[in-house]
Amino acid sequence: MKRILVVDDAAFMRLSLKTMLEKNGYEVVGEAENGRKAVEMYKMLNPELVTMDITMPDMDGIEALTEIMKFDSKAKVIMLSAMGQETKIREAVIQGAKGFVVKPFKEDYLVKALSKF
C-alpha cells in the first residue's frame, strides 16, 4: 500500500482525492492546503507519492515541488492542474515532477497515472 500526501487548497478536492485513493488501496498519510504546509509535511511524513495542485495560495505547487526536490531528489510528485496550464506543467516537469493529471479527471485515470510509480 503506497503512502500518499495529498496537496490542494480546495478542501473538497482533498476529500475527493482521499476517497478515490483509499478506495483503490492507497494510504493517505497527510493532507496540506498550501505549498508551505506540503513541504513541512513531506519532511515529517516521508510519503512515497505526492499529489500536488499547481495553483495555491502562500506557496504554489511548483515552488513546493522545488523545495521538496531539494530535500529529496528521489521524491515522486504528481502535479494536478486545470486545463490551460501547459506552461506551468512544463515548468513542473523541468523542476522534477514525475507526471501530471489534468483536472477534472476520472478516478480510473488518476489511479492509472499513480500506479506507474
GIRA-V548869 format. One record per backbone hydrogen bond with DSSP energy under -1.0 kcal/mol. NH is the residue of the N-H (numbers start at 1). CO is the residue of the C=O. E is the energy in kcal/mol with one decimal. If there is no record, write none. Layout:
# GIRA-V548869
nh->NH co->CO e->E
nh->NH co->CO e->E
This chain:
# GIRA-V548869
nh->4 co->27 e->-3.1
nh->5 co->49 e->-2.2
nh->6 co->30 e->-2.4
nh->7 co->51 e->-2.6
nh->8 co->32 e->-2.2
nh->14 co->10 e->-2.1
nh->15 co->11 e->-2.5
nh->16 co->12 e->-2.4
nh->17 co->13 e->-2.9
nh->18 co->14 e->-2.7
nh->19 co->15 e->-2.6
nh->20 co->16 e->-2.6
nh->21 co->17 e->-3.0
nh->22 co->18 e->-2.8
nh->23 co->19 e->-2.1
nh->25 co->22 e->-1.5
nh->26 co->21 e->-2.5
nh->27 co->2 e->-3.0
nh->29 co->4 e->-2.1
nh->30 co->4 e->-1.1
nh->32 co->6 e->-2.4
nh->35 co->59 e->-2.0
nh->38 co->34 e->-2.0
nh->39 co->35 e->-2.3
nh->40 co->36 e->-1.9
nh->41 co->37 e->-2.9
nh->42 co->38 e->-2.6
nh->43 co->39 e->-2.1
nh->44 co->40 e->-1.7
nh->45 co->41 e->-3.3
nh->46 co->42 e->-2.5
nh->48 co->3 e->-1.8
nh->49 co->3 e->-1.8
nh->50 co->76 e->-1.8
nh->51 co->5 e->-2.3
nh->52 co->78 e->-2.9
nh->53 co->7 e->-1.9
nh->54 co->80 e->-1.6
nh->59 co->57 e->-2.5
nh->61 co->54 e->-2.6
nh->64 co->60 e->-2.3
nh->65 co->61 e->-2.6
nh->66 co->62 e->-2.4
nh->67 co->63 e->-2.1
nh->68 co->64 e->-2.7
nh->69 co->65 e->-2.8
nh->70 co->66 e->-1.7
nh->71 co->67 e->-1.7
nh->72 co->68 e->-3.0
nh->75 co->72 e->-2.0
nh->78 co->50 e->-3.3
nh->79 co->99 e->-2.5
nh->80 co->52 e->-3.0
nh->81 co->101 e->-2.1
nh->89 co->85 e->-2.4
nh->90 co->86 e->-2.6
nh->91 co->87 e->-2.1
nh->92 co->88 e->-2.5
nh->93 co->89 e->-2.4
nh->94 co->90 e->-2.2
nh->95 co->91 e->-1.9
nh->96 co->93 e->-1.0
nh->97 co->92 e->-2.6
nh->98 co->77 e->-2.5
nh->101 co->79 e->-2.6
nh->103 co->81 e->-4.0
nh->110 co->106 e->-2.0
nh->111 co->107 e->-2.6
nh->112 co->108 e->-2.2
nh->113 co->109 e->-2.3
nh->114 co->110 e->-2.4
nh->115 co->111 e->-2.1
nh->117 co->114 e->-2.0
